[in-house]
């Protein structure tokens, strides 16, 4: 579609208006004569507007005489008409040619690098690796071998299962997919203990293999030994070392605090708007208005478009329209009861994100405190969960 638009632009075309009662017949005859007409818009029942090439417009004369319609040009578009104007203004024409050359020159560089699909690996790590291989902003696109770059990324980052490298205008797009690596499990033949992964009060302990060394009601700390894989027996010369199995159910506590201001400052728009335009080239910009923003307090809205939209959002020369909306500040006091409910819900949601799937909730407590214009809400939830995790028993030589 873009190629057709560019072709029509360089070939030149006209926007025409056709008036009459036989518009359908006019269009059918044009199709039969292989005259390409596009972007047809019915303005009224007896009027249509459309686009047609210069040659096509000349070929419409016989059809117009046959159907009795009136056809006239609304606007001339395209490179040929632009050249006609530039012939009369040589300096402007020279400037236009230089401008076009500059644009095509600039689009041959990489102006932006974007990484998509990564979660564990940081964007900076991949971009820094690209720079190590000589690929960075400002490099010629023709000097980048996308296939080789893809192989290098896969070789460097072992936990990637898929990498795609392609150009989107002046942007180098790196699409990746990370492998879903399950947590490493300790082999059943490897001796291990079971230790506490968090603090809790023991409610029940079941040692399927190994020996429990804590009792119900005992408070245990993170990292404390719960079930040992070293079995001592007076009848044996050496201790038996086994792979511990079992679960240790303990009462644990989760808490989260949420703070909100009781009296807040809200911003309201007055309706006054000031607009400013800038031409942006890379990180630099040229301001087109010398007038300062006439408001003390305002919000900023930026609409950024490439100078030539056909080259996409990554084209380095952009037109930026800044809209500044004047705002006024005023104090608003929140309803305490409504604030208590909302903060309690938010704090509970945060705790629920941390709770293990099999945890059994046994109690919930909510505390409120008003201090320094703030409502502090603390939600405390107690659960029963398995707090044991396996830990390999290493030989003394290790």
N, C-alpha and C positions, 0 to 999 in steps of 0.2 A: 504493500500500500504506500509506504514512504517512497519507494523507488518510482512509482507512478506519479506521485505528486511532484517529485524533483524533476522528472522528465517533462511533465506539463509546464512546470515553471520555466525551464530553459527553452522549451519550444514556444511558449507564449500562448495565452488564451484570453478570452473575453467573457465577461458576465453579461448575459443578454436578458432582455425583458420581451416576452411575447404576449401580445394582446389580441383577442379574437374569440369567436364562438366555436372554432374548430381546432382546439388545442390538441385533442387526442389524435386527430387525423394528421396534424402537423408532426407530432412525435413519431407516429407510426411510419410516415413517409421518410423521416430522418433516419430511422432504424433500417428501413429497407434499402436506403442509399449508403449504409455503413458510415453514417456520420455519428461520431461518438459525442453524446451529450451527457453530462453528469451533474450531480448535486442539484437535481430539479426540485424547485420549491414552488408550491402553488400559493401565490399571494392572495388572489381572489378567484372567484369562479371562472372569470374570463382572462386572468393574468397569471403567468408563470415566470419565474426567473430560473436561469440555468447557466452552466458553464460550457463553453465549446472552444475548440482550438481555432486558431486564426484561419487555417485552411478549411476547417469545417464550417465556419461562419460564412465564408465565401460561397460554399456549396449549398447553403440554405436559400439562396436567392430564388432559384427555380421553385422550390417547395413553397416559399412565401407567396409567390404569384399564384400558385395553384389553389392554395387553401384560403387566401384572402386575409391572412393575419398581418399584424404590424409587428416588426421586429426591430429593436434598436439596442445599441450598446450602452450598458450602464457604467461599466468600468473595464479598463484594459489592464491586464496583469501579465507578469512574467519578464524574463530577461531581455527579449527583443525590445520591448517598450522602454525598459530601463536604459538600454543602450542609446535609444533615440534621445532620451533626456540628457544623458551624459555627454553626447556629442556637442551639445550646446554649452555645456559647462565642463570644460576640460580638466580643471583642477579638481572638481568634485569627482569626476570620473577616475582620475588618477588615484585619488584618495580611496575610492571605492575598491579599485583593483588591489591596492596595497592592503586594504582592510580584509578583502576576501582571501588574499594570499596568507595574511597573518592568521586568519581563522583556521584555514586548512593546515597551516604549520602547527598551530597550537593543539589541534585535535590529534596530532600524531604522537603526543606525549601521554604518559600516565599522570593524571592529576589527582586521583583518589584511589585508595586501596580499601576494600571492604571485605570483612570476614563474616560468613554466615554459617549457622548450624552448630557452632561450638558452645559448650557449656562449661566443661572443666578446664579446657585450655583457654588461656587469655588471648584476646586479640593481639596484645602487644608482643606475646611470645612468637606468634606466627609472623607478624610484621617485622619484628627484629630479625627473625631467621631469613626472611625475604631480603632484607638489607644486607645480611651477611653473604648472600648469593648474588648480590649486585642488582636486585630488583627493588626500586623505590620510586617515590614520586619524582617526576621530572625525567624519567627514563623513556627512551623511544620505545613505542609499542612493538615495532618491528624487530627489536633486539631481544625480545622476550620469547623464549621457546616454551609455550604453555605445557606441552607434553612432558618436557624435561623437568619443568618447575613442579608439576604435579607429582612426578616420581620422587623428587627431592623432598617434598613435604611429607609424603607417605613414609619415606625412609627415616626422616628425622623424628616424626611423631608416631611412635609405634602403636598408640592406642586409637589411631584413626582407621576406620574401615573404608572410608570413601572420601575422595578429594576431586573437585572439579575446578578448573581454572579457565576463565574466559574474560573477554573484554566486553564491557557494556559502555559504549561511547568512549569516554576518556577515563573510565573507571576499570580497575582490575578487580574482578570479583572472585573471591576464593570461597567455594562452598565445601563444607566438610561435614562428616558424620562420625561421631565418636562411638567406639565399641562399648557395649554394655557388659562390663566386666563384673561378674559376681564376686562377692567377698571370698577370699581364700579360706577353705575349711581345713581343719587339722585332720590329717589322715588317721583312720581308726587304729592303725598300728603304732602311732606316735604317742608316747607317754605324755600325759598332761594333767594339770590341776584345773579346778574350777574356782575362780576368784570373783569377788564382787566388782561389778562395773559402776556401781554408785552406792551411796550411803542408804541404809534402810534398817527396818526392824524385822527380823526373821519371823515369819508366820508359819512356814512349813518347809521342810527340807527332805528331799527324796534322793538318796544316793543309789543309782542303779549300778554303778561301778565306781570303785574308789571308796573312801571313807569320809563321812561327814564329821567336821570338827567344830561346828557351831550348833547352837541349840535354839529352839523356839523362844522368842522374846528377847534375844540378844541383839544389841545394836552393832552393826558392822559398818566399816568404812570402805571407801573405794579402794580396790586393790587387795583387800583382805582375803586370805585363804578360806574357802568355804568347804570344798570337797577336795581332799588330797588324793593324788594318784600314787603316793608312796605308802605302801602297806608294810608296817613293821610287825614282825611276829617273833617271839622268843624261841620258837621251835625251828626257825629258819636261820641259816648262817647269814644270808644277805636279804636285804629288803626287796619286796616285789614292787616293780614299777608298772603301773597300768594306765590305760587311757580312761580318764574319769568321765562318767556319764551321769546325768541327773539334773534336777532343777531345784532352785532355791527361791521360794516365793517370799517376798518381803513387802512390808508396807513402806511406800516411798511418798515423798511430797513434791508437788510441782506448784510453783507460784509465779505470778506475773503482775507487775504494777502498770497502771495506765494513768497518766496525768493529763488533765485538761484545765484550761483557764476558765474560771467562773465568769469573769467579765472580759469580753473580747473586743478587739478593735476590728470593725468590718469596713470594707471599702465599697463605695457605691459610685457608679459612673454618673457624671453630670450631663452627659450628652455632647460635650464639646470635644471635637476631634481635630488634631493637627496632623497633616500628611507631609512626609519628606521623602525625596527620592535620592538614591545613590547608585552609582555604577561601581560594581565590585569586580576586582581582578585578583583572583587568588585570595590572599589575606588582606590586600589593600583595597581601599575604596575611595571614590571621589564623590563628595557631597555636591548635589545640584542646587541646594537651597542654602543661603547664608543666614536665614532667619533662625533664631534659637527657639527651642521648645518653650511655648508660652505658659506651661503649667508647672506648678511645684510638685504636685503628686499626679502620677499617671501610670497607665499600663501601656506596654509596648506590644505591637503586633507586626510581624514581619512577613511580607509576601515576596519570596525570592524566585525569580524566573531566569532561565538562561537567555542571553541576548538573542540567540538563534535556537528556538525550541526544537528544531529538527535534530539537533545533535544531542539532545537529552539533558538531564539535570546536572550532569558532571561537566558540562561545558564551562571553562574557567571564567568567562566574562558573563556577569549576571546583572540584571536590573533588580534592585531591591526597593520595595515600597514600604516605608515605615509608617504605621499609624499609631499615634499617641492619643490615648483616650484619658481625659481628665477625670480624676477620682477625688472623692471627699471621704474622710475618715470619721467614724462615729463609734461610740461605746455602746455595747449591747451586753446585758446581763443574762446569762443562761438560766433556764429552769433547772434547779438543783436535782429534783427527782428524775427528770428526763435525762440529765447528764449522768446520774448514777446508773441508770439502766443501760445507757449506750456504752459507758466505759466498762461496765461489768461484762457485757456481751463481747466487746472487743478483747478484753483480757482473757476471757474464757476461750475464745477462738485461738488465741496465741498458744495457750496451754494445750489445747486439743491437737495442734499441729505437732507437738513434741511427744504426746503420749504414744507408747507402743500399742500396736493393734490389739494384742491380747490382754492389755491392762484392764483390771476391774476397778471401777470407781467406787470408793466406799464412803467418801465424805467430801463436802464442798463448803468452804467458808469465804465470806466476802467482808472486807474491812474498808471503811471510808474515813478519810481525813481531809479537812479543809485547812489549807496552809498557804499563806502568801498569794492569795487570789487564785489558788489552784485546788482542784478536787483530785485527791490521790486515791485511786481505787486499787485494792490488792485482792486478787482472787487466789485462794489456796485450795488445791485439790489433792486428796490423798487417794492412792490406788494400791492395789495388790498386783505385783508383777514379778516376773522371773529376772533376778538381778545377776545371775551367774554368767560368766563367760570363760571360755577355755584358754589356758595358758600353758605353752609347751614346757615340759620339764627338761632342762638342759643338763648334760653330764658335767661333772666338775672340771673335766678337761676342757670343755667348751668355754 
